[in-house]
């Protein structure tokens, strides 16, 4: 797969991804409370962690399968 993430798109992923991961970790550790208990709260926390991890990975590798499927290319050679 060719690189398809660059510029502002990459910057947003590399800033937003770690923030989402930190929020997910804080939720798991009990430092934050989003008002959702039990399985729903755990599912939301997992979703936040996974989204953050995906943003970090796609920003770092500059390759995003979703961008490829959608035909989006923000990478400028």
Residue pairs with C-beta under 8 A, 6 or more apart in sequence:
1 63
1 65
1 68
2 63
2 75
3 61
3 62
3 63
3 75
4 62
4 63
4 64
4 67
4 68
4 72
4 73
4 74
4 75
5 13
5 58
5 59
5 61
5 62
5 63
5 64
5 67
5 74
5 75
6 62
6 74
6 75
6 76
7 74
7 75
7 76
8 74
9 74
10 59
10 62
10 74
11 59
12 59
13 55
13 56
13 58
13 59
14 55
14 56
14 59
14 60
16 52
16 55
17 52
17 53
17 54
17 55
17 56
17 57
17 59
18 52
18 56
19 52
20 48
20 49
20 51
20 52
20 55
21 49
21 52
21 53
21 56
22 52
23 32
23 48
23 52
24 45
24 46
24 48
24 49
24 52
25 49
26 32
27 33
27 34
27 41
27 44
27 45
27 48
28 45
28 49
34 41
34 44
36 44
58 64
62 75
64 72
67 73
67 74
